[in-house]
Amino acid sequence: MKNCKKTMKFKYPMKFESPNRIFFFVILFLFISIPYATGQYVNTKIKTKHEVYIDSLKQVEYDYVFPILGQETYRKGFDIPYPAGLMANYMWLKQNLIFDNMQLGIQTDDLDIPLTDVDFIEYGENTNTSYSYNVRPDLWILPFLNVYGIFGGGQSRTEVNLTAPIPLYSNVEQDIRTAGIGIMGAGGIGPIWFSVDANWTWSKPELLDKPVQVNVLGIRLGHTFTFKNKPERNIAIWGGAMSMKMNSDTKGEIKLIDALPPEAWENRDEIVDNYYDWYNNEATPPQKIVADKILTPIIERIDAADGSTIIRYGMDKQVQQQWNGTIGGQFQFNKRWMLRSEAGLIGNRKSFLFSINYRFLL
């Protein structure tokens, strides 16, 4: 069966300015491709050796609600996946981050300093590594249009390297909870199928005041290879690109003991000496005014090994590279069970995803 296997599911997209524009773009793109294909992971009709299978599809009385136009799709000799599905995903991702517009505040038993702009802080390379899992229920509304939800969690580790006014390394780990929605469209021209997948997720790290919105766009081109004697079994491979963009405003608070790694506390005398060397020899008068208000109190707490001090922070945060390249593949055992994997290899962002999908009629 050179079947029109479903494409879907990866969630690595670019942000458009509004959901309405994404919806319009996907629908327009798909309707242009309708004369060529009417299914997910669409290919041309199954070859002569599978004509018996095609004929059987054309005789199917498709009396299920979804996808709409399912009967018409079968009559044209295209196979389609079962409309409803449940996918379990595990993903590892590592990428560089850019921080800007840093603000710091402090809260102790005798101090309560609100967020204060510290515009002379400079950064080296900052990275975020996340391990996440999620469940994605989905439904093919039309043979070429899928909608889905995302529900899951995981752990995030952010490594921050300050280079000025003093060298300082911070490593923060926190659990995250994630929920979101997505829309994916598929079509095909000849033996090549394509998919456009956009989703919007809201992740709530335990140390942040508000969820972080992440917008992802994934574009893929691929081909499906069917098994000669097993029409419902196939292997699909693809290549594509993923774009990621997050809302930049980040605010939260963390105990000083959690913000600095153990080696920073062991070398706190060096940190304190570096700070006062900068303050006395390099800091400008405007910088000293800000330092006296917020940086010096933080350094005094480090010097006193007071890890209970609460540090407030705010910043603009964004991924360093919006786009990266991806490759992936899927093995479909039958119309109910599929395994898939995708890796981000080209570009600053590196990722690996593994998932299992179960589908059923609805």
C-alpha positions, 0 to 999 in steps of 0.5 A: 500500500503506498498509503497516504499515511499520516504525517503529523505530529512534530511540534517545531514551528515558527511563530506568525503574528496571529493564529488566524494568519497561520490558519489561513496560510495552512488552509490556502496551501492545502487547497492548492495541493488538493488536486494532487493528493488527498491524504496524510503523508500523501503519495501517488496511488498504490502501484499495480502490484497493490491494485487489489488493495486499491480496489478494496479501498474504493469499495469501503463504505466509510460511515465514520464521522472523521475525517470529513470527506473520508469516503471521497478519499477512499473512492479516489484510491487513497488510504488514510490513517484512522482519524483519532490518535494518542501519541506519547513523546519523549524529547531532549533539546539543547540550545543557546539563549540570549539574555537582555534587559537584566533586572535584579532585586533582593529580599531578606529579613531586613532588605526588600529591594524591588527589580532594578535595571542593571544594564551593564551586565554582559554574558558569555554563552548561555544554554538551556537543556530540557528533558520533556515528555508529553501526551498528544491526543489528535484528530484528523478533521479533514483528510489533510487537516489535523488538530491536537493538544499537548499535555506534559512536563519535564525538567529544564536546566539553564546555564548562565555565564556572566562575563561582566562586571565579574565572571560568574556561573549560574546553573538552575534546574527546575521542573516544568509543566506544559500544555498547548494546542496545534494544527497540522496540514498535509498534502502531496505532489507525486511521490513526495508528501509535505506537512506544515505543523504549527503549535502554541505551548505554555510551559510553567517552570516552577521558579517563574511567575508566569508560563513561558509561551513557545511558538513552533513551526515545522515544515517537512518533505518526505516519502513513504516506502510501502511493504510489498506484501503488507499494504498497511505497513510502511516506512516514511523518511523526511527532512525539514526545518523547525522554527522556535520563538518564545515570549521574551519577558521572564520574571521570577525569584530563586534562593541564592543557594539554588542560583549558584553551583557548589563550586561558586560557594567554595570560591566565594572569596574570589568572587567577592575580590573580583567584584570589589576590584571591578567596583574600585577600578573600572566601574563608572559613577552611574554603575556604582549607583546601581551597584550600591543599590543591588549588586553590593547587597548580593555580593555581601550575602555571597560573602556571608554564605547566606544562601537563604537570600531570595534573588528576584530577577527579570529579563528578556530571553530568546533563543539564539537561533530561530531555525534549525534543520531536522531529519526523521523517520517513522515505522508503521506496523499497521494502521493502529501502531507507529513508532517515530523519531526525529533529530535536529542536527543542523544549526545551533539547536540540537534535539532528539524526539522519540514517540509511539502512536496509537490510532483508532476509528471515531 
